[in-house]
Amino acid sequence: MIIFFLLCSLISRAQEFPFSLTISFERISPANYIKIFRPGSTTVDSIPYPANDTLHFSGKHNQPGPFQIATDVVPSYPFWVDSFPVKLVLKEEKTKSGNSFFKIESYKGSTDGFLYNKMTEPRSYSINLPVNSAAQERDSISKAYRFTFYYNIIDSLFTAFPESRVIPYYIRLYEKVLGPEAVSQFYYRLNDSLQNNEAGLKIREFLERSVMLKKGVILENFSMKNPANRKFKLKNVHAKYILIEFWASWCLPCRAQNPSLVKIYDQYKDKGFSIVGVSLDRNKKDWLDAIQKDGLKWEQVSELNGWNNSLAKKYKVSSVPFTILLDSHYQVVETSLHTGNLGSLLDKLLR
């Protein structure tokens, strides 16, 4: 099998470590190619689908972390890459509506890889503690996963695996549920290395953003160009509640929620609700095409400067979609709303 080398142009060779993957697919649908990429990266490796359903993939990277794998018919599935060789069996299954998805059938690799693979399903497994674990540690893990309290999940991970590089990813996964105070406690329990790795820096941004966008804080006026190249100012929007939505045409979760957001806008626009879309696109045509295709009817602005958008940088926006709900005085009401809870909140606010 051809050995592929991943992301060599993006990382410093002095810091590189080798990794190797053996990924077997138990598939239902015929596939033509496989995609492997890092979340948030614009670099995607497309590889012809192997005739024997087994991919041997090797490369080098500068630090352990998550990658995604997908085929042209099955959406991406996350897995962990570090210096331990990984053997992974992915089974394709289908939802009741007929959509395909991957499920791990078996996994061999590092402890960090195991923890990452199970990160989003704490109810379905228990951690095998090291042989020399104290009874108290064992009990802590057992209770945490039996009752699935998010705080206890992370707390018990600190007890059992205090140096695990995966812990910051758990904190990030549950940060909105935990809230800034608990996240801050966990962040300062991380060692210096974990505080300053990719996920640790994102946690720091979350904490900084939580202070800047605390409820009641007045969002400063900003100006940006609209699709007609005219200057837009926030203070020109007069509504009872204003949703600032950071998004981009290339953001699949953003595009997926747009139909629901259009319905919410139509339902509440005559009751005093408005939206301002702040795009993190670079390509104007892609931006305008997405607005038209998704039927977005509200004010749209962009600097066409990607992640270097001045407003996104000011408020530490590091993932999209991200939302800020303001009242008529431009005071922060809530952040990180998704369409599932936005409608119910507006029901209460706009009675």
C-alpha positions as CSV (number, residue, x, y, z in Angstrom):
1,M,0.0,0.0,0.0
2,I,1.2,3.5,-0.8
3,I,2.4,5.4,2.3
4,F,1.0,8.9,2.5
5,F,2.6,11.8,4.4
6,L,0.2,14.2,5.9
7,L,0.5,18.0,6.4
8,C,4.3,18.1,5.9
9,S,4.0,21.6,4.5
10,L,2.2,22.9,7.6
11,I,4.4,21.9,10.4
12,S,8.0,22.3,11.7
13,R,10.1,19.3,11.0
14,A,12.0,19.8,14.1
15,Q,8.9,19.1,16.2
16,E,7.5,16.3,14.1
17,F,6.7,12.8,15.3
18,P,5.6,9.9,13.1
19,F,2.2,8.3,13.3
20,S,0.6,5.3,11.5
21,L,-3.0,4.3,11.0
22,T,-4.6,1.1,9.9
23,I,-8.2,1.7,9.3
24,S,-10.6,-1.1,8.1
25,F,-14.1,-0.3,6.9
26,E,-17.1,-2.5,7.2
27,R,-19.1,-0.6,4.6
28,I,-22.6,-0.8,3.1
29,S,-22.3,1.9,0.5
30,P,-19.7,1.9,-2.4
31,A,-17.1,4.6,-1.9
32,N,-14.7,6.2,-4.3
33,Y,-12.3,8.1,-2.0
34,I,-11.4,8.7,1.6
35,K,-10.8,12.2,3.1
36,I,-8.5,12.8,6.1
37,F,-8.1,16.2,7.7
38,R,-7.6,18.1,10.9
39,P,-10.7,20.0,12.3
40,G,-10.5,23.6,11.3
41,S,-7.8,23.0,8.7
42,T,-8.2,24.0,5.0
43,T,-5.9,21.1,4.0
44,V,-7.7,17.9,3.1
45,D,-6.0,14.7,1.9
46,S,-8.2,12.8,-0.6
47,I,-7.1,9.2,-1.1
48,P,-8.6,6.6,-3.5
49,Y,-10.8,4.1,-1.6
50,P,-8.7,0.9,-1.1
51,A,-9.9,-2.2,-2.9
52,N,-9.5,-4.4,0.2
53,D,-11.4,-2.0,2.5
54,T,-8.3,-1.3,4.6
55,L,-6.4,1.9,4.6
56,H,-2.7,2.1,5.7
57,F,-1.9,5.7,6.3
58,S,1.4,7.1,7.7
59,G,2.6,10.6,8.3
60,K,4.2,13.1,10.6
61,H,2.7,15.8,12.8
62,N,3.9,18.3,15.3
63,Q,1.6,17.5,18.2
64,P,-1.0,14.9,19.2
65,G,-4.6,15.8,18.4
66,P,-7.8,15.0,16.6
67,F,-8.3,14.2,13.0
68,Q,-11.4,13.5,10.9
69,I,-11.9,10.7,8.4
70,A,-14.8,10.5,5.9
71,T,-15.7,8.9,2.6
72,D,-17.6,10.5,-0.3
73,V,-20.8,8.9,1.0
74,V,-20.3,8.8,4.8
75,P,-19.8,12.0,6.9
76,S,-16.6,12.5,8.9
77,Y,-15.7,10.6,12.1
78,P,-13.2,11.9,14.7
79,F,-10.2,10.0,15.9
80,W,-7.0,10.7,17.8
81,V,-3.5,10.8,16.4
82,D,-0.4,10.5,18.5
83,S,2.8,8.4,18.3
84,F,1.1,5.1,19.1
85,P,0.1,3.0,16.0
86,V,-3.7,3.0,15.6
87,K,-5.8,0.1,14.4
88,L,-9.3,1.1,13.9
89,V,-12.4,-0.7,12.5
90,L,-15.2,1.6,11.4
91,K,-18.6,0.1,10.7
92,E,-21.0,1.9,8.4
93,E,-24.5,2.0,9.7
94,K,-27.7,3.8,8.7
95,T,-30.2,6.0,10.5
96,K,-34.0,5.4,10.1
97,S,-34.0,8.1,7.5
98,G,-31.3,6.2,5.5
99,N,-28.3,8.5,6.2
100,S,-25.0,6.7,6.7
101,F,-22.7,7.2,9.7
102,F,-19.6,5.5,11.1
103,K,-19.4,3.6,14.4
104,I,-16.3,2.2,16.0
105,E,-16.3,-1.6,15.9
106,S,-12.9,-2.0,17.5
107,Y,-10.0,0.3,18.5
108,K,-6.4,-0.4,19.4
109,G,-4.1,2.5,20.2
110,S,-3.1,4.8,23.1
111,T,-5.1,5.5,26.2
112,D,-5.5,9.1,25.0
113,G,-6.9,7.8,21.8
114,F,-9.4,5.6,23.7
115,L,-10.5,8.5,25.8
116,Y,-11.0,10.7,22.8
117,N,-13.0,8.1,20.9
118,K,-15.4,7.8,23.8
119,M,-15.5,11.5,24.7
120,T,-19.0,12.1,23.4
121,E,-20.6,8.8,24.8
122,P,-19.7,8.7,28.5
123,R,-22.9,6.7,29.3
124,S,-21.9,3.7,27.2
125,Y,-18.6,2.7,28.7
126,S,-16.4,2.6,31.8
127,I,-12.7,3.5,32.1
128,N,-10.3,0.7,32.8
129,L,-8.1,2.2,35.4
130,P,-4.4,1.3,35.8
131,V,-3.7,-1.7,38.0
132,N,-2.2,0.4,40.8
133,S,-5.1,2.8,41.0
134,A,-6.3,3.5,44.5
135,A,-9.8,2.4,45.5
136,Q,-10.8,6.0,45.9
137,E,-9.8,6.8,42.3
138,R,-11.6,3.7,41.1
139,D,-14.8,4.8,42.9
140,S,-14.5,8.3,41.6
141,I,-14.4,7.1,38.0
142,S,-17.3,4.7,38.6
143,K,-19.6,7.3,40.1
144,A,-18.7,9.9,37.4
145,Y,-19.7,7.6,34.5
146,R,-22.6,6.0,36.3
147,F,-24.3,9.4,36.8
148,T,-22.7,11.3,33.9
149,F,-22.4,14.6,35.7
150,Y,-20.2,16.5,33.4
151,Y,-18.2,18.1,36.2
152,N,-17.5,14.7,37.7
153,I,-16.5,13.2,34.4
154,I,-13.7,15.7,34.0
155,D,-12.8,15.7,37.6
156,S,-12.4,11.9,37.6
157,L,-10.2,12.1,34.5
158,F,-7.9,14.5,36.3
159,T,-7.7,11.8,39.1
160,A,-7.1,8.9,36.8
161,F,-5.1,10.5,33.9
162,P,-3.9,13.9,35.1
163,E,-1.4,14.2,32.2
164,S,-3.8,13.1,29.4
165,R,-3.7,15.5,26.4
166,V,-7.4,14.7,25.9
167,I,-8.7,16.4,29.0
168,P,-8.7,19.9,27.4
169,Y,-10.9,18.5,24.7
170,Y,-13.4,17.2,27.3
171,I,-13.4,20.6,28.9
172,R,-14.1,22.2,25.5
173,L,-16.9,19.8,24.7
174,Y,-18.8,20.6,28.0
175,E,-17.7,24.2,28.5
176,K,-21.1,25.7,27.6
177,V,-22.8,23.3,30.0
178,L,-20.3,23.8,32.8
179,G,-20.1,27.6,32.5
180,P,-17.1,29.9,33.0
181,E,-16.5,29.3,36.7
182,A,-16.2,25.5,36.5
183,V,-14.2,25.8,33.3
184,S,-11.8,28.2,34.9
185,Q,-11.3,25.8,37.8
186,F,-10.4,23.0,35.4
187,Y,-8.2,25.1,33.2
188,Y,-6.0,26.0,36.1
189,R,-5.6,22.4,37.0
190,L,-4.1,21.7,33.6
191,N,-0.3,21.6,33.5
192,D,1.5,24.4,31.6
193,S,1.8,22.2,28.5
194,L,-1.9,21.4,28.3
195,Q,-2.9,25.0,29.0
196,N,-0.8,26.1,26.0
197,N,-1.7,23.3,23.5
198,E,-4.3,23.8,20.8
199,A,-7.4,23.0,23.0
200,G,-6.0,24.7,26.0
201,L,-5.7,28.0,24.2
202,K,-9.3,27.6,23.0
203,I,-10.4,27.2,26.6
204,R,-8.5,30.4,27.5
205,E,-10.3,32.2,24.6
206,F,-13.7,30.9,26.0
207,L,-12.9,32.3,29.4
208,E,-11.8,35.7,28.0
209,R,-14.9,35.8,25.8
210,S,-17.1,35.0,28.8
211,V,-15.8,38.1,30.5
212,M,-16.1,40.4,27.5
213,L,-19.6,39.1,26.6
214,K,-21.0,38.7,30.1
215,K,-24.7,39.3,30.4
216,G,-25.5,43.0,30.6
217,V,-22.3,44.2,28.9
218,I,-23.1,46.7,26.1
219,L,-21.7,45.5,22.7
220,E,-19.7,48.4,21.2
221,N,-20.9,49.8,17.9
222,F,-19.1,48.4,14.9
223,S,-19.2,49.1,11.2
224,M,-18.7,46.7,8.3
225,K,-19.5,46.5,4.6
226,N,-22.7,44.8,3.3
227,P,-22.9,42.9,0.0
228,A,-23.6,46.1,-1.8
229,N,-20.3,47.5,-0.4
230,R,-22.2,50.0,1.7
231,K,-21.1,50.6,5.3
232,F,-23.4,49.0,7.9
233,K,-23.4,50.1,11.6
234,L,-24.9,48.1,14.5
235,K,-26.5,51.2,15.9
236,N,-28.6,51.5,12.8
237,V,-30.5,48.3,13.8
238,H,-33.5,49.1,16.0
239,A,-35.2,46.1,17.4
240,K,-36.2,44.6,20.7
241,Y,-33.7,41.8,20.3
242,I,-30.8,41.5,17.8
243,L,-29.0,38.3,17.1
244,I,-25.4,38.7,15.9
245,E,-24.5,35.5,14.0
246,F,-20.9,34.7,13.0
247,W,-20.9,32.2,10.1
248,A,-19.3,31.4,6.8
249,S,-20.4,29.8,3.5
250,W,-17.8,27.0,4.0
251,C,-19.1,26.2,7.5
252,L,-21.3,23.1,7.2
253,P,-22.9,23.4,10.7
254,C,-23.8,27.0,9.8
255,R,-25.4,26.0,6.6
256,A,-27.2,23.1,8.2
257,Q,-28.9,25.4,10.7
258,N,-29.8,28.2,8.3
259,P,-33.2,26.7,7.3
260,S,-34.2,26.7,11.0
261,L,-32.9,30.2,11.5
262,V,-34.9,31.4,8.5
263,K,-38.1,29.9,10.1
264,I,-37.3,31.6,13.4
265,Y,-36.6,34.9,11.7
266,D,-39.9,34.7,9.8
267,Q,-41.8,33.9,13.0
268,Y,-40.4,36.7,15.1
269,K,-39.4,39.5,12.8
270,D,-42.7,41.3,13.2
271,K,-42.5,41.0,16.9
272,G,-39.2,43.0,17.2
273,F,-36.5,40.4,16.3
274,S,-33.7,41.1,13.9
275,I,-30.5,39.3,12.8
276,V,-27.1,40.5,11.6
277,G,-25.0,37.9,9.9
278,V,-21.2,38.5,10.2
279,S,-19.5,36.3,7.6
280,L,-16.0,35.0,8.0
281,D,-15.7,34.3,4.3
282,R,-12.8,35.4,2.0
283,N,-14.5,34.8,-1.3
284,K,-17.3,37.3,-2.0
285,K,-19.0,35.0,-4.6
286,D,-19.1,32.1,-2.2
287,W,-20.6,34.4,0.4
288,L,-23.3,35.8,-1.9
289,D,-24.1,32.4,-3.3
290,A,-24.7,31.0,0.2
291,I,-26.9,34.0,1.1
292,Q,-29.0,33.4,-2.0
293,K,-29.1,29.6,-1.8
294,D,-30.0,29.5,1.9
295,G,-32.6,32.3,1.5
296,L,-31.1,34.6,4.2
297,K,-33.3,37.6,4.5
298,W,-31.5,39.6,7.2
299,E,-28.6,42.1,7.2
300,Q,-25.3,40.6,6.1
301,V,-21.9,42.0,6.5
302,S,-18.3,40.9,6.1
303,E,-14.7,42.1,5.8
304,L,-13.9,39.2,3.5
305,N,-10.9,38.5,5.6
306,G,-11.7,35.1,7.0
307,W,-10.7,34.5,10.7
308,N,-9.0,37.9,10.7
309,N,-12.4,39.6,10.8
310,S,-11.9,42.4,13.3
311,L,-15.1,41.7,15.3
312,A,-14.4,38.0,15.5
313,K,-10.9,38.7,16.7
314,K,-12.1,41.2,19.3
315,Y,-14.5,38.8,20.9
316,K,-12.3,35.7,20.5
317,V,-14.6,33.9,18.1
318,S,-12.7,30.7,17.3
319,S,-15.5,28.5,15.9
320,V,-18.7,29.1,13.9
321,P,-21.6,29.3,14.1
322,F,-21.3,31.6,17.1
323,T,-24.1,33.9,18.2
324,I,-24.7,36.9,20.5
325,L,-28.2,38.0,21.4
326,L,-28.6,41.7,22.3
327,D,-31.5,43.6,23.6
328,S,-32.7,47.0,22.3
329,H,-29.9,48.8,24.3
330,Y,-27.3,46.5,22.7
331,Q,-26.7,44.7,26.0
332,V,-25.7,41.1,25.9
333,V,-28.7,38.8,26.8
334,E,-27.1,35.4,25.9
335,T,-24.4,33.9,23.8
336,S,-23.8,30.6,22.0
337,L,-27.4,30.1,21.2
338,H,-28.4,27.5,18.6
339,T,-31.7,27.3,16.7
340,G,-32.9,24.6,19.1
341,N,-33.0,27.0,22.1
342,L,-33.2,30.4,20.3
343,G,-36.9,29.9,19.5
344,S,-37.9,29.0,23.0
345,L,-36.0,31.9,24.4
346,L,-37.7,34.4,22.0
347,D,-41.1,32.9,23.0
348,K,-40.4,34.1,26.5
349,L,-38.9,37.4,25.6
350,L,-41.4,38.5,23.0
351,R,-44.7,37.5,24.6
